[in-house]
Amino acid sequence: MMPDPLALFATVILLFPMGYFLLAAPAFLLVSLDIPPVTQLLRGMFSSYFLMVAISGVVGTIAVATTGRLFVAVGIGLIAAFAVWARRWFLARMDAQLRARDAGDANAVRRLRRLHWEGMLCNAVQVVILVGSIPYVVTPH
């Protein structure tokens, strides 16, 4: 039996936004989150990251499901569902901290930085899981 190229392709496409975020997000550790344009850019990066993971996850889920690899399709679908949920959760908390920072809360910047770290950790865990699953994805079913 031949490995399923569509399942591998869907996995690799899902890795693109995750890989970009893995490389781009640490750059924000070098700047202060007191600066509004910096935090707007950080918020935009997180928003687009979650959106791209959700879109590529849905497309990948549909593509893999059509090949009959339902276990792989469910796994990719769970990543997409998590991205939809995490986007809403994460951006709501980031917006709350941005409002608190603008209102003069001295601890808001520290909480923004913590959200930044949590987002990077979450992405890193997803990348490790996805890369670790590639041998199982490409094996014939």
JOKA-V742653 format. One record per residue. N is the residue number from 0. RES is the residue in three letters. SS is DSSP state (alpha for helix, beta for strand, coil for the rest). Layout:
N;RES;SS, N;RES;SS
This chain:
0;MET;coil, 1;MET;coil, 2;PRO;coil, 3;ASP;coil, 4;PRO;alpha, 5;LEU;alpha, 6;ALA;alpha, 7;LEU;alpha, 8;PHE;alpha, 9;ALA;alpha, 10;THR;alpha, 11;VAL;alpha, 12;ILE;alpha, 13;LEU;alpha, 14;LEU;alpha, 15;PHE;alpha, 16;PRO;alpha, 17;MET;alpha, 18;GLY;alpha, 19;TYR;alpha, 20;PHE;alpha, 21;LEU;alpha, 22;LEU;alpha, 23;ALA;alpha, 24;ALA;alpha, 25;PRO;alpha, 26;ALA;alpha, 27;PHE;alpha, 28;LEU;alpha, 29;LEU;alpha, 30;VAL;coil, 31;SER;coil, 32;LEU;coil, 33;ASP;coil, 34;ILE;coil, 35;PRO;alpha, 36;PRO;alpha, 37;VAL;alpha, 38;THR;alpha, 39;GLN;alpha, 40;LEU;alpha, 41;LEU;alpha, 42;ARG;alpha, 43;GLY;alpha, 44;MET;alpha, 45;PHE;alpha, 46;SER;alpha, 47;SER;alpha, 48;TYR;alpha, 49;PHE;alpha, 50;LEU;alpha, 51;MET;alpha, 52;VAL;alpha, 53;ALA;alpha, 54;ILE;alpha, 55;SER;alpha, 56;GLY;alpha, 57;VAL;alpha, 58;VAL;alpha, 59;GLY;alpha, 60;THR;alpha, 61;ILE;alpha, 62;ALA;alpha, 63;VAL;alpha, 64;ALA;alpha, 65;THR;alpha, 66;THR;coil, 67;GLY;coil, 68;ARG;coil, 69;LEU;alpha, 70;PHE;alpha, 71;VAL;alpha, 72;ALA;alpha, 73;VAL;alpha, 74;GLY;alpha, 75;ILE;alpha, 76;GLY;alpha, 77;LEU;alpha, 78;ILE;alpha, 79;ALA;alpha, 80;ALA;alpha, 81;PHE;alpha, 82;ALA;alpha, 83;VAL;alpha, 84;TRP;alpha, 85;ALA;alpha, 86;ARG;alpha, 87;ARG;alpha, 88;TRP;alpha, 89;PHE;alpha, 90;LEU;alpha, 91;ALA;alpha, 92;ARG;alpha, 93;MET;alpha, 94;ASP;alpha, 95;ALA;alpha, 96;GLN;alpha, 97;LEU;alpha, 98;ARG;alpha, 99;ALA;alpha, 100;ARG;alpha, 101;ASP;alpha, 102;ALA;coil, 103;GLY;coil, 104;ASP;coil, 105;ALA;coil, 106;ASN;coil, 107;ALA;alpha, 108;VAL;alpha, 109;ARG;alpha, 110;ARG;alpha, 111;LEU;alpha, 112;ARG;alpha, 113;ARG;alpha, 114;LEU;alpha, 115;HIS;alpha, 116;TRP;alpha, 117;GLU;alpha, 118;GLY;alpha, 119;MET;alpha, 120;LEU;alpha, 121;CYS;alpha, 122;ASN;alpha, 123;ALA;alpha, 124;VAL;alpha, 125;GLN;alpha, 126;VAL;alpha, 127;VAL;alpha, 128;ILE;alpha, 129;LEU;alpha, 130;VAL;alpha, 131;GLY;alpha, 132;SER;alpha, 133;ILE;alpha, 134;PRO;alpha, 135;TYR;alpha, 136;VAL;alpha, 137;VAL;alpha, 138;THR;coil, 139;PRO;coil, 140;HIS;coil
